[in-house]
Amino acid sequence: MRAGQLRHRVTLLGSRTGHPPSWPTLREVWAEFVEPKSAGREEQSGIRAPSSTLVRMRPRDELAAGQIIRRRDGVLFIIESLDPARSMVEIAARRLQGVVAEYEPMSGEAYPIQAWLHRQNVFIGQANEARNVVEVLQPELRWPWPEPGDRIHIAGLALEIEGIVEGSDDGISVQLFTIPR
């Protein structure tokens, strides 16, 4: 592999550990990104992009599926699979992309995050309140999260968190039940 093709300086983050949760920094490396072609792409339906991005870098012993690649521009990728070779490794990674949102904890200042309004007005709560499901990237959240009463501002809506959708915490993203406020 020619080093000149590895144009992006990236940070490898390990899988989520500990309480409060963290994604340990493993190292900084050089990588090449080959984005999927736009023709025939399916529509995004969650925080993960619909198509995989090809990432090339030199082999590393610590590389594993489930880890995160953070580019200098702040874009996150989740490693899905690895194809090692002698001089390089090809990684199928899914880009984690949402829309700009704001997380407002009950105590503390609001801060920007990426989120995805996963479902709108699908669930009906007590007293016929409409509920929405919002998917958020955990590495962008500050601990403690998500607490009932915290709010997410997304797509012109102010949504109050009621709880976590059971089984949605995969260590990278989590889906939250919310109600409009």
C-alpha positions, 0 to 999 in steps of 0.5 A: 500500500502506498502511504500517499493514499492514506490522507485522513488522520483518524482516531481509533476508539475502543468499544464502550467500557465502564460506568460512566461509559467511555470509548477509550482512545486506542491510537491515531492512524492514517486512513483512506475513505471510499464513500459509497456511490450515490446511485441506487442508495436506499433512504436512511432510516436511523442514525447509521448510513444505509450503505457501508463506507470502505476504509483502508489503513495499515493493519493494527492488532487492536482493530475489531468490529464494534469499534469507532473511527473518528475523523478530524471533521468529527464524523464517526464510523462504526467498524462492521467487518475487517478484511486483513491483507499483508500490507493493508486492512479493508474495513466495512464501516457504517457512517454514523450520521444524524441531524443537528440537535441539542441535548438539554439535561435537567441540570446543566447547559444544553450542548449539540449532538447528532440525533435521528427522529426515528419515529414520529407520533407512533406511540400513544402514552398516558392521556393520549399524548403522542410519543416519538422515538429519537435515536442518539449517539452515545459517544456524544452524550455527557454522563449522566444520560438519558435521564427522564426529564432531559430534553432533546431539541430536534427538527423544531421540536422540544421533546422530553425524554421519558425513557429508553426503548428496551433493547435499543442500547447497542453501545453506540446509539440508543433510542429514547421515548420522548413526548413533545413539550 
